[in-house]
Amino acid sequence: MNPATTQTAGTAAGASAADANGATSPRERHVSAYAELTRLVQSAGLLRRRYGYYWAIIGASVAAFAGIWVGFAMLGNSWYQLLLAAGLAVVLAQFGFLGHEGAHRQIFASHRWNEWAGRVISGLFTGLSYGWWMRKHNRHHANPNKSGADPDVAPGVLAFTPEAVEQRSGLSAKFARKQGYLFFPLLLLEGLALHVASIQTIVRREKLKHRWVEALFVATRLGGYIAALLIVLPPGKAAAFFGVQMGLFGLLLGGVFAPNHKGMPIVPANMKIDFLQRQVLMSRNITGGRGTDLAMGGLNLQIEHHLFPNMPRPNLRHARPIVRQFCEQQQIPYTETSLVGSYRIVVDYLNNVGLRARDPFQCPLTAQYRV
């Protein structure tokens, strides 16, 4: 891990406390420790639902979404529509965060309410498949940054491990050497890629819960969107509106998700780590205030989110000091840096991987868990 961005405590008291619980191995101690951390968080009331907060942010997002389309109709054939396109991208990113929170059961106590809130928000507002997102994101949370298990580090346009680079040749290998510098320009295509993946999931013959409902939602959202653009704007301006909105949408979402794990240790496929270590060691928090929480959908508090994925967004900030102090006592590195600093780490990491550097951000604490 990068020592400039990792804050670690090395007190012996934490280890002694773990031993007192009767645990005999590092893994057993941390399993017991996670149970203790959960008790602390629950006793602080941080797993309780925050209905007022979510109804307020859902209402504000829906109002902003409707206001943009009213403004779109009133403005008509004008290049100023591109400002509304940018505004729409910002609002859709907020809906993306809300869909994510519904999938994690952060909004309501009822599983059914969360599921349908996530499906409606994802399908009718962002135009994405809820089922596709659930399947992909659950795999990520189960094994963050683990080769062969986490789809977010699977080989693709970008190579996230030296092994993935070694399989490349020619132009693809040359691209990988500078892929860090190309990462953020590529995020301009991420919004389009998300929609393509959603549509592919819906039309393929694979298991998908409520397939026809999702198909109706996504078709209504995307079909209505394209129709509105072509009715109000000439083709050139409609294409420009679409490009600005889709590009900024992808950049906003990718710019939030990228700092959380990219540049943190990559877990080999044959490594086993307990839940507490797995979620903390592979995650990175982004410093900032409540404005950062809103802009990043609470995902700037990634460590707390991964430890307690059903914790409501506004409670994550209150859980941070509890989790941080607990990690210090347990001698588990708690990684935190600025947003700009995290982007610098991501770019450096991807370029180092592209040069086939071995373990460019190796974490020595994970070595003891190899099997």
C-alpha positions, 0 to 999 in steps of 0.5 A: 500500500502507498504509505503516503495515503495509508494511516496505520496504527500498531498498538498491541492492545488490539491483538491482546483484546482479540486473544482474550476472545479465545481466537487462536489464529489471525483469521479467527481473531478478525472474524471475532473482531468483526462481530465486535465491530458490528455490535458497536455499530448497532449499539450506535443505531447506525443500521436504522433506516433513514426514511426522511433523508431518502424521501427528501433526496428521491423527491428532490431528484425527481423534481430536478429530473422533471424540471430539466425536461420542462426546461428542455421543452420550453427552450426548444431548438437552441445550443443552450440545451447542452447545459441542460444535458450536463444538468441531466447527467448530474441528476442521472448520476444521483439516480444511479446512486439511489438505485445502488442503495436500493440494491443494497437495501439501504433505503427501506426495511422491506426487501421488496420495497428496496428491490422495486425502488431499485428496479424503478429508479434504475429502469425508468430514470437511468435506463439501466437493468437492475438485475444486471447491476445486482448480479455484477455488483454482488460479485464485486462485494463478495470478493473485492479486487480478487482475480477471477472473482471480482468483475471490476478487475476482469480483463477488458479494455483495461488491464488491471493485473500484470498477468492480463498485460502478459496476454496482450500483444501488438497495439493492445500491449502498447495501449496498456503501457499508457492506459492510466492516462487514457483511463478518464477519457475512456470513462466518457464511454462508460455511460454508453457501455452500461446501457449496452450491457443492460440491454444485452442482459435483457435480450439474452436467454439467461436467468433474469428476474422480472425480465419483461418488467425490466424490458418495459422500463428500459425501453420506455426510458431510452425510447422516450429519451431518443424520441424527445430529442429528435422531436425538439432538436434537429439531428445534429443538436440531438446528437450533441445533447446525447453525447454530452449527457452520456459522456458526462454521466459515465465520467461522473459514475466512473469518477466515483467508483474508480477511486474506491478500489483501483490501486489497492492490492489485487488478491490472487485467486488462491488467497483466502482472507477473512471478511473484515480484512478483505473489505478494509484492505482492498478499499479506500476512503476519500476525504471530504465533507457532506458535499462530498458525500452527496456528490459521491453518493456516500461511496467516498466512505467505501470502507464503511460501505463494504463492511456494512453494505446495508447501512443508510448513506447518511449514517456512513459518516457517523460510522467512520470514526468507530471503524477507523479507531477499531481498525487501529486497535486491530492493527488493520491499515485504514486507507484514506486520501483526497480525491485528487490523490486517489486519481493520481494513484489510479493513473500510476497504478494502471501505468505500472501494470501496463509496464508489467510491474509485479505487484505495483501496490502490494500489501504485505499484510495479505501475505499471511493469508495465502494458502 
